[in-house]
């Protein structure tokens, strides 16, 4: 098990280091309300992503579902519906940053129910966690998207994703979850 986690950690470290070097994101900041000074807004800019880079190609391959198979279509459909992800959307790459608007949006009843279901799965010994072979790459990303809603669930998901290893959970998603902790 330690060898698997070590491999996972090294892959994640390479992806995060490559992402940090390749992408520079400047968020647009709203000016603070003040009567003393006016703060100008700067337009958000992004450096172009090198789609030929090794880290990008690895993520793109991991997310490619054209020839993939998974074992639980109904669970996958429920995860995608709850998280708001589209099964047919782009399979680019995770760029090592995230948009945090999801954390400020109120949690819906469907979000809560899915998180309760996932927490119960994690607590049950021998249960099948939603990994790539179970719910596909987009299904795993849906689980990752739901972690922004609940910090205790995020810790549980991080542990289960790390146990699954880099073939079953995206290293960039695991690294971002680890950074949140």
VENQUI-V540103 format. One record per helix or strand. SS is the DSSP state (H for helix, E for strand). FROM is the first residue (numbers start at 0). TO is the last residue. If there is no record, write none. Layout:
[[SS FROM TO] [SS FROM TO]]
//
This chain:
[[H 1 21] [E 24 25] [E 44 45] [H 53 62] [H 72 82] [H 100 103] [H 108 122] [H 131 148] [H 150 163] [H 170 179]]
//
